[in-house]
Amino acid sequence: MTLRHPWIAPEPGQVGLVHIGPNAMRLAAGPLAQFEVAGFPSDEKDRAVGTLTAYVVGVG
């Protein structure tokens, strides 16, 4: 995605995590639940969702 839209690269760092709203939280809830069903411990669920999100954004 960032190769096609290079202007987006600095944006996440500028807005920071303070601006994560209810939609982002809602979108994260589904994968977190699936990783929980799969038996991931709490600390690994968060990392797994982050890895999955990074992959999707990077490949998209």
Backbone as a ProteinNet text record, in pm:
[ID]
protein_1_A
[PRIMARY]
MTLRHPWIAPEPGQVGLVHIGPNAMRLAAGPLAQFEVAGFPSDEKDRAVGTLTAYVVGVG
[TERTIARY]
81.7	0	87.2	189.8	271.6	351.4	376.6	443.8	351.3	222.6	125.8	83.5	91.3	47.7	155.7	269.8	382	351.2	252.4	216.3	163.8	116.8	56.3	161.9	283.2	385.3	405.5	417	439	312.5	195.5	71.2	52.1	69.6	46.5	133.8	257	344	300.7	238.6	195.6	68.3	-21.1	-147.1	-135.4	-46.1	-26.4	-143.3	-129.9	-233.1	-349.3	-336.1	-441.8	-568.1	-553.2	-665.8	-735.6	-705.5	-776.1	-916.6	-1012.3	-1151.1	-1227.8	-1358.7	-1442.3	-1441.6	-1426.9	-1425.7	-1301.2	-1186.4	-1063.7	-1072.8	-1131.3	-1147.8	-1243.1	-1349.3	-1445.6	-1380.3	-1299.7	-1233	-1130.1	-1068.9	-970.8	-1038.5	-1162.2	-1230.5	-1253.1	-1286.8	-1311.5	-1188.7	-1075.3	-954.9	-909	-922.5	-884.1	-966.1	-1095.3	-1182.2	-1140.4	-1106.2	-1064.9	-933.7	-839.5	-713.6	-735.9	-832.6	-865.4	-922.7	-1013.9	-1071.3	-961.1	-861.7	-751	-655.6	-673.6	-592	-470.8	-462.8	-350.2	-358.5	-246.9	-246.1	-270.1	-313.7	-350.3	-241.7	-117.9	-11.6	17.9	-1.6	24.2	-90.3	-212.7	-326.6	-303.7	-260	-236.7	-129.2	-21.2	86.4	40.4	-40	-89.9	-178.4	-265.7	-351.1	-265.2	-165.2	-75.1	-0.2	45.1	116.5	23.9	-96.1	-193.5	-228.3	-251.1	-283.5	-167.8	-46.5	70.6	85.4	59	66.8	-37.5	-161.5	-268.8	-240.8	-196.5	-166	-47.8	51.8	170.6	144.7	58.1	30.1	-73.4	-170.1	-282.2	-235.8
-116.8	0	124.7	127.1	248.4	271.6	167.1	188.3	259.2	226.5	293	429.9	447.6	572.5	622.6	667.3	703.6	818.4	899	1009.9	961.7	836.1	786.9	747.1	718	665	747.2	879.5	954.6	975	952	982.2	907.8	774.7	706.4	760.1	797	851.4	989.1	1063.5	1198.5	1198.3	1105.4	1105.7	1029.9	935.1	859.1	768.6	694.8	599.6	664.7	791.5	861.3	871.2	870.4	893.3	764.8	653.6	529.7	541.7	527.7	546.7	416	426.4	308.2	212.5	264	173.7	86	142.8	64.2	-40.1	-1.2	-95.9	-208.6	-175.3	-275	-371.9	-318.5	-404.3	-496.6	-452.7	-536	-643.2	-618.8	-712.4	-848.5	-849.7	-976.1	-1066.4	-1015.7	-1098.9	-1138.9	-1047.7	-1083.6	-1203	-1203	-1313.6	-1442.8	-1434.2	-1554	-1610.5	-1523.6	-1570.9	-1630.9	-1578	-1634.8	-1775.5	-1794	-1926.2	-2024.2	-1972.8	-2058.5	-2094.4	-2031.2	-2066.8	-1979.9	-1865.1	-1774.7	-1713.9	-1705.7	-1632.7	-1483.7	-1411.1	-1269.5	-1185	-1197.4	-1113.1	-1148.5	-1272.5	-1312.2	-1276	-1266.8	-1226.1	-1085.7	-996.7	-858.4	-851.4	-924.2	-924.7	-987.6	-1091.5	-1157.5	-1064.1	-990	-894.1	-784.8	-737.4	-636.4	-687.4	-810.8	-870.5	-887.4	-936.9	-954.7	-820.7	-719.9	-586.7	-531.2	-543.5	-495	-567.1	-697.3	-774.5	-725.1	-709	-666.3	-527.9	-435.3	-300.4	-303	-385.6	-393.6	-457.5	-557.5	-628.2	-555.1	-489.2	-422.7	-322.4
0	0	0	80.7	88.3	-39.2	-117.4	-245.9	-343.6	-339.4	-427.2	-375.3	-244.2	-182	-84.7	-137.4	-50	46.1	16.4	104.2	238.5	247.2	371.3	475.3	433.4	524.5	651.6	644	768.5	852.5	796.6	867.6	999.8	1005.4	1133.6	1246.9	1215.2	1318	1364.5	1275.3	1310.6	1394.7	1366.6	1441.1	1572.8	1578.6	1702.2	1735.4	1842.7	1882	1955.2	1989.9	2061.7	1976.9	1845.5	1756.3	1712.8	1774.7	1741.5	1798.1	1711.3	1752.4	1763.5	1777.4	1798.5	1680	1558.2	1443.3	1443.2	1477.2	1483.5	1594.5	1705	1815.8	1776	1704.2	1659.5	1561.6	1470.1	1372.7	1438.9	1547.2	1617	1702.1	1744.1	1833.6	1767.9	1640.5	1569.9	1566.8	1514.1	1513.6	1654.7	1751	1888.3	1937.1	1907.9	1948.6	1878.8	1751.1	1677.5	1730.8	1763.3	1819.9	1959.2	2033.2	2164.2	2148.2	2052.5	2025.7	1984.3	1911.9	1867	1980.3	2098.3	2213.2	2237.6	2172.5	2194.7	2334.5	2406.7	2533.6	2508.4	2610.1	2595.7	2531.7	2577	2521.9	2376.3	2338	2200	2107.6	2160.9	2078.2	2023.5	2109.5	2068.3	1960.3	1980.7	1881	1750	1759.2	1638.1	1556.9	1623.8	1553.4	1489.9	1561.5	1505.6	1383.9	1390.1	1277.8	1158.3	1183.2	1076	1010.7	1091.6	1039	956.6	1006.5	933.4	799.2	798.7	674.5	574.4	619.7	530	475.1	558.7	511.9	416.2	446.1	360.6	227.4	223.5	99.5	15.8	85.9	18	-76.4
[MASK]
++++++++++++++++++++++++++++++++++++++++++++++++++++++++++++

